[in-house]
Each structure stands twice: as C-alpha cells, then as structure tokens.
Amino acid sequence: MSRIGGHRVTVRSRGRRAAMVGVAAVVLGATLAAGALAASTNFTELATSPEAAGDGPTAVAVADLDGDLDRDLAVANTADDNVTIHRNNGAGNFIEPASSPELTGDQPTSVAAADLDGDGDQDLAVANLFADNVTILRNRGTGNFFQPASSPEAAGDGPFSVTAGDLDGDGDRDLAITNLLGDNVTILRNLGSANFNQAGSSPETVGDGPVSIAAADFDGDTDLDLAVTNQSASTLTILRNTVSANFNEAATSPEVAGISPSSVAADDLDGDGDPDLAVANFSSDNVSILGNQ
C-alpha cells in the first residue's frame, strides 16, 4: 500500500522510478471547479453523507451526467480500476445506477467531465496512471457509459491529471494530460466524435513531476492556455497556446510556487478580468496565490 494525494491506495509497481509512489498530489479532478458560493460559506454534512465509492477514490468530477439538470458525481477509484457514478436525486443525495461502476484502465488517478462527442451529454475522460493511456467513456444520455472503439487513447509515461477544453478553437473539447514520469503534457485534439489524435507539437515539455493542470486564457488572446504544477521541481509551468493547440512556454515560466505544489486552480481572484492561479503546496502546508500581470 502507498499514498497518493493523502489517500491510501494499492500501487502495482511496474519497476518504474521509485519517486512515483511518493507523489502526494491533491487530485480532485483535473482542477478545482470554479464557481461562486451562494449566500453562506458555512457547511453542514448532509444526512446521507458520506456516499460509498470504490477502493481508493482519488478524484471526483461534478457534472449533469443524466440530463435532469442536477449535478452528479463521477469518482475515480484508483485501486479498483473503475469510476463510480453517483446520480443526484435533486437534494444532494446520491444513487448509484445499475451500470456503475464503469471500468477504466490500470490505476485511474483523474477524471474530467465534458461533452466529448458533441451530442449534448457530459462524457468522461479518465487518466490511467499505470496504463499510460486515457479511457474515454461516452454518455448514453442517462448517466450510463460505454467506451468507443478508439478508447483508450494513448498518453505519455504515467498520465496523472486530465483537463478538457477547446484547445484548438474548433468548438470540440480536447484533452490535456500531465505525464508524471515523462515530465510533459500530452495534447489530444478531438476529431469531433470523441476520437482523438495528438497535436503536432505534443507532448509539451514541462518541469519535473507534473501532477496537476488547469486550462484558462492567461494571455488574453482568447485561446486556452495551460498551467501545470511540477511537484518535484516546486514550480509552475505556463504554456501559451499559439495556434491549433500548439504551445510555447511563457517567457516568465516557470513560476515559483511553494514546496511540492500538488494542485492548481484558475479563476479571476483579484477582479481585474484576468484568470489568476491558486496553488496547493503539499509540503509547505499553504496555498500560493499568483496574480496575473
């Protein structure tokens, strides 16, 4: 047994570098979800909480998975190699459908929800750490999923975190995946029906031990750029989108964070219209706030 992101998980080592099992990333989906908190910031655990998941849940994505306008949950279970689906009954109470859990690859560590096939439903992309690939789960429309023939899609060495966004400007949701052992980011362009191919410049080089990724327009040119936490280097790489999901590292990159940055979220934190960054630092027990200049 070992711990990833503070969670106890079974690590089925394939003899790769030992540092992998020491990763202590806080992975709650590709990034922390952005959104305003209503009325109060005081929280009370609901009577039905906690909700059951699988063995070693390490990441969760929130989206309307069954089309009833309520926000449901998809939970990646690292030790079970699957994803638990929790359908929301409308009051924050959840029911697992009969088709759950959905099978993934070897040791899923991150899950992202997005309409990957253009049919209006929220599909899932799951990064599989030991399989070096990404499982694509297409939504049938009611929170039941299936893998298309092209799934899984190849990633790099040790895919750890995945985020979805329109990286090439064609209206489809593409994928960016941090590869923990490859020290790079795989860019998968969506061909329009949840089939993907790698962008011409992919993989993009980042720092040592990338564990978390966020997509936002950091330079104001309307393209989605990327911010990547490099846990072993204690830095943050900024990748500017040049055209068609090809990236260049910004002149000021890498940015300094705290010790062992494990998770990054992007949003306008200072109200000036630019997306800033909040970075959770695992070993220094703090959060770095990086204002976009």
N, C-alpha and C positions, 0 to 999 in steps of 0.2 A: 504494500500500500504506500501511497505517497500523497502529497497535497499539491493541488493546482488551484490558485485563487482562493486559498484558505479552505478548500473543500477536500475531503478525503476521497481519493479515487484509486482504482486499481490501474497501475501503469504496466502495460505489457511491453516491456522494452524490446527493441529490435537491435540493441547494441550500438545505438547512436550516442552522441556525446552526452556525458552524464549530466551536464548542466541543464538539460531539458527537464529532468524530473524535479529540479529545484525551482522551476518557474513559479512565482507567486503572484500571478496576474489576477486582478479582479475583472472577470469577464461576465458582464451582464448584457449579452448580445453584442453586436459589433461595437456600439457605443451606448452611452446612457441616453434614453429617449428624452427629447426636448419637449417642453410643454409647460404652460402656466398652471400653477396650483390654484385651485378655486378657494375663495373665502378664507380658509384656515390652513395653517401648516402644523396642526396638531393631529396625530394619527392614533387610531384605535384598531387593534387587530379584530377582524371580523370573527363571528362565532364559528364559522366553518373553516377558519384558518388554523394550522397550515393545511394546504391541499397536497395530497400524495403525488409524488413524481416517481421516477425510476431510481436506479442506483447511481449515485454521484452526479446529481444535477449541477451543472456549472454555468449554464447560460439560459436566458429567457428572452423571448421576443413577444411584443404586445401588438396585436392587430385584430381586425374583424375577420376572423377566419371562416365563419359560417354564414356571413351575409345578413345577419339580423341587426346590424348597427351597434352591437355590444362589442367591447374589446375583449378578445380571448387571449389565451396564452399558448406559446409553444416552448417547451423546456427540453434542452439538450441534456441527455443523461450519459455522461462520459463512460462510466463503467458498464453500461448496458448496451451501448451502441444503438441508441434509438432516441426518438423525440416523443415526449408526452404532450398530447393536445388536451387543453382544458377549455371547454366551451362555457362561456359566461351566461348565466341564466337571467342577467339583467340587473342583479343587485350585488354583484361582486362575489357571487357563489358560483362554483365551477363544477362541471360534469365532464367526465372523460368519455368520449364517444367510443363505440364498439371497435372502431378501426385503430384506436390508439392503444399502445404506442406505435409510431411509424419507424420502420427500420432505416438506419443510416449506414455510414461506414465505420471504420475502426477508430474509436475514441473521439466522438464529436465534442468539440470544445466551444463552438459558437454557432448561433443561428440568427439569420436575418429574414424578415418578412417583407415581401414586395410583390407587386403584380409582374411576374417574370414572363408570362406568356400572353399578356395583353387582353385577357378575357374579363378583366374587372375584379377577379378574385385575388386574394392575397396568398401567394405561394411562399415556399420556404427554401432557403439555401443554407446548407449545414457544412461547416468546415470540419473535416475528419483528420485529426492530428497525425495518427499513425498510418493512415491510408494514402496520404499525400494527394487528396482529392476533395471535391465538394459534391455533396449529394443535393440534387435538385428534386424537390417534392412539389408537384403541381397539384393545385387545389381543384377538386371536382365541383366545388361551389358550396358545400355544406360542412367544411372542415374535415373532409376525408381526402386523403392524398395518394398520389401514385408517382412513381419515378418514370420519366420519359426514357425512351430508348438511349438517348445521348448521355444519361446520368449513370455514374458520376462523371463530373468534369475534372480533368487533371489540374492540379495546382502545383505548388513547389514543395520544398522539403519541410514538412512539419507545419501544415496550414493551421493557424491558431485562432484567427479572428476574421470575420467576413462582414462587409457592409455592402449595401445595394444603393445604386443611384444612377442617373443618366449621365455617364461619364463621357460619351461621345456625341451627345447632343442630337440623337436621332429619335428621342421620345421613348425608347425602351430602357428598362432598368438593367444596368450592367453590374458587375461584381468586382470588388477589390478585396484581395485576401492577403493577410500578413503570413509569411512563412517563417516560423520561429527559427528553424535550423538553417534556412537558406539566406537569412538576413536580407530579404527582399519582399516585394509585393507583386503578386500575380494580378494582372488586369484581364478580366474576361468580358469581352464585348458580346452583348445579346444580339443574336441574329433576328430576333423578332418573335420567336415562339419558344422561348426558354431553352434554345440551343445556343451554345457559346463558342467563341474562339478567342485566342489570346491576341491582344493588341500588338502592333508591330514592335513597340519598344519594351514589351513585357518579357520578363519580370523587371520591375523597377528596383534599383538598389537603395537600401535604407541603412540603418545602423545595426548594432549588434543586439539580437534578441527582440525582434518586433513582436509585440503581443496584443496591441490594440490599434484600431484605426477609426477615423472619423472623416466624413466627406462633407465639404461645405465650400462656398465660393469665397475663398480667403482674399483673393486679389481684385475682386470687383469686376471681373470681365465676363461674368455670367456662366462660366464653366465651373464644374465641381472640381475642387482641388482636394488633396488628401493630407491628413495629419496622422503620423504614425509614432507611437511610443516605442522607444528602444530600451527595453528593460535593463539589459546587461550594460549598455552604454550610459544609462541615465540621461538620455537626450530625447528630443522630439524632432523627427524629420518632417519637413514641409515639402510636399510635391505639388508643383504648379502644373495645371492642365494646360498644355499648349494648344493642341488641336486633336480631335478624334481619339481621345483617351491616351494620348502620349504625354509623358510628364517629364519635367525638369525640376531639379531641386532648387528651391529658392536661394538667393544669394546669402541670406542671413541664416540659412539652415545648416547644421542642426541647431535647434533652440535648446537651451539648458532647462532641465526640469529638476525635480527632487531626486532622491535616491530610489532607484528601481521603479520608474514610472510604469504603472500596470494598466491604466485605463484612461481614455481621453474622450471628452465630450465637447462638441462645438455648438455655440449659440451666442447671441448678442448679449453679453454680460454687462456692458457699460452703456448701452442705449444709444450708440452712435451709428447704428445700422450695419456695422461690420461684425462677422462672426468671430468671437474670441474663443479661447480654449480653457478648459478646466481639466487638470491632470492629477489623477490619484497616484500618490507616491507610496508604494508599499513599505519600503524600508525606512523612510523618514517620517512616516505617520502624519502626513499632511497632504494638502492639495495645492498645487501651483495654479495660479490664475495668470494666463498670458493674454494681455490686451493686444488686439490687432491694431498696428500703427499704420 
